[in-house]
C-alpha cells in the first residue's frame, strides 16, 4: 500500500536527507549564499536550535524526504520578535508537485497560531520559481538590495518579499514558543494544513 504524504516536525535523523537536498543548492546555484555545505552535525544543531522557538517542517512523499521549510529570527533585537524569516527547499526529484506550497501553508499556519505578525522571504535573484511560489501564497515584493553577495562568480542581488500573517495587535504578547504550541489540540491540524496542495 503506497505511503500517504506527511508534513511533520523535523527530527535529528532527518539531517542527512536535509543535507542531501541542500548540498546541490549550495554547490551548484546562487540561491543560498552559503559557500560550504554544512556538515550533518551542524544541520542537527540548526534543527534543535530552530525548534526551540520556530517550526522546522519536512514533507515525506513516497517514503522519501521531498522538501523542508523553517522559520527563523528576522533580527535579534526584541522589537523585531513578531517578524520571522521563512525558508523552503524542495528536492530536485519532487519539483512541480506542490511541495513548496504545502510546506509553506503548514508553516504559515503554525506561525499565525504562535502569534507572529509578519513573515519575510529573502530571494537571491534571479529566481523566478521562488518568486512565483512566494507570490502564489500571498507574499508581496518590498524591494531589492543590489550587489549584497558574491556567489558563483557574480555579484548578486536579493529581493525581499513580505507576508502579513495577521493584523498587528495594539499590545502584542511575545510569540508562543513552538514546544508550547505543540501541546495544543489544534497542532496536528495546523501541521496538516498544507497536505491538500501535494500532487502525488
C-alpha positions in Angstrom: 0.0 0.0 0.0 1.5 3.4 -1.0 2.6 5.7 1.8 0.4 8.8 2.3 2.2 12.2 2.1 3.0 13.7 5.5 4.2 17.0 6.9 5.8 16.8 10.3 8.4 18.4 12.5 12.0 17.7 11.6 13.9 15.3 13.7 17.6 14.8 14.2 17.6 11.7 12.0 16.4 13.9 9.1 19.6 15.8 9.0 21.4 13.7 6.3 18.4 13.8 4.0 18.1 17.6 4.5 21.8 17.9 3.8 21.3 15.9 0.5 18.6 18.4 -0.6 20.6 21.4 0.4 24.0 20.4 -0.9 23.4 21.0 -4.6 21.7 24.3 -3.8 24.9 25.5 -2.1 27.4 24.0 -4.5 25.6 24.5 -7.9 23.5 27.6 -7.5 23.5 31.1 -6.2 20.2 30.5 -4.3 21.9 30.1 -1.0 24.7 32.4 0.0 26.4 29.7 1.9 29.7 28.7 0.3 30.3 25.3 2.0 27.7 22.6 2.6 27.2 22.3 6.4 28.1 19.0 8.0 25.3 16.7 9.1 26.1 17.5 12.8 25.7 21.2 12.0 22.3 20.6 10.5 21.3 18.6 13.6 22.3 21.6 15.7 20.3 24.0 13.4 17.2 21.8 13.7 17.4 21.7 17.5 18.1 25.5 17.8 15.2 26.3 15.5 12.7 24.0 17.1 13.2 25.7 20.5 11.1 28.6 19.1 10.2 28.2 15.4 8.8 25.4 13.2 11.1 23.3 11.1 9.0 21.1 8.9 9.7 18.3 6.5 7.5 16.7 3.8 7.6 13.0 3.2 6.4 11.7 -0.1 6.6 8.2 -1.4 8.8 7.2 1.5 11.3 10.0 0.8 12.0 13.4 2.3 10.8 15.6 -0.5 11.4 19.1 1.0 11.7 21.1 4.1 10.8 24.6 5.4 11.6 26.5 8.5 11.3 29.9 10.1 14.0 31.9 11.9 14.5 35.2 13.7 14.4 38.2 11.3 16.6 40.3 13.6 17.9 39.8 17.2 16.6 43.0 18.8 13.4 42.5 20.9 11.2 44.9 18.9 11.6 42.6 15.8 10.3 39.5 17.7 6.9 39.4 15.9 8.6 39.2 12.5 10.2 36.0 11.2 12.1 35.0 8.1 11.0 31.9 6.2 12.8 29.4 4.0 11.7 26.5 1.9 13.7 24.0 -0.3 12.4 21.1 -2.4 14.3 18.0 -3.6 15.1 18.3 -7.3 13.2 15.0 -7.9 10.0 16.4 -6.4 9.7 19.7 -8.2 6.3 20.9 -9.5 4.3 18.7 -7.2 3.0 21.4 -4.8 5.6 20.6 -2.1 6.8 24.2 -1.6 3.2 25.4 -1.3 2.2 22.6 1.0 5.2 23.2 3.3 4.6 27.0 3.3 0.9 26.6 4.0 1.6 24.5 7.1 4.5 26.7 8.2 2.4 29.9 8.0 -0.5 28.3 9.8 1.8 27.5 12.7 3.4 30.9 12.7 0.0 32.6 12.9 -1.0 30.4 15.8 2.2 31.3 17.6 1.3 35.0 17.3 3.7 36.2 14.6 2.6 39.2 12.6 4.9 39.4 9.6 6.8 36.8 7.5 9.7 37.8 5.3 11.2 35.9 2.4 14.6 36.8 1.0 15.2 35.6 -2.5 18.6 35.6 -4.2 18.0 36.9 -7.7 17.3 35.8 -10.3 14.9 33.1 -9.1 11.6 33.2 -10.9 10.4 29.9 -9.5 10.8 31.1 -5.9 9.2 34.4 -6.7 6.1 32.6 -8.2 6.0 30.3 -5.1 6.0 33.2 -2.7 3.6 35.4 -4.5 1.2 32.4 -5.0 0.7 32.3 -1.2 0.4 36.0 -0.7 3.9 37.4 -0.3 4.3 40.8 -2.0 7.6 42.4 -3.1 9.1 45.1 -0.8 12.3 45.9 -2.7 15.7 44.8 -3.9 19.2 45.0 -2.3 21.7 45.1 -5.1 25.3 43.7 -5.0 24.9 42.4 -1.5 26.6 39.0 -2.1 29.2 37.4 -4.3 28.3 33.8 -5.4 29.1 31.6 -8.4 31.4 34.3 -9.8 29.0 37.2 -9.8 27.7 39.9 -7.6 24.1 39.1 -6.5 21.0 41.0 -5.5 18.4 39.8 -3.1 14.7 40.6 -3.4 12.6 41.0 -0.2 9.1 39.7 0.0 6.7 40.2 2.9 3.5 38.4 4.1 1.1 39.9 6.6 0.2 37.0 8.9 -2.4 38.9 10.9 -3.4 42.4 11.9 -0.9 43.9 14.2 -2.3 43.9 17.8 -2.1 47.1 19.9 -0.4 45.4 22.8 1.2 42.2 21.4 2.3 39.4 23.6 5.5 37.6 22.8 5.1 34.8 20.2 4.4 31.4 21.7 7.4 29.0 21.5 6.8 26.1 19.2 7.1 23.5 22.0 4.2 25.2 23.8 2.0 25.3 20.7 2.8 21.6 20.1 0.8 20.8 23.2 -2.4 22.4 21.8 -5.2 20.2 20.4 -5.2 22.1 17.1 -1.5 21.4 16.4 -2.0 18.3 14.2 -4.5 20.1 12.0 -2.1 23.0 11.7 0.7 20.7 10.6 -1.6 19.0 8.1 -2.9 22.3 6.6 -0.7 22.1 3.5 -1.4 18.4 2.6 -4.2 19.2 0.1 -1.7 21.0 -2.1 0.5 18.0 -2.7 0.2 16.3 -6.1 1.3 12.6 -5.9 
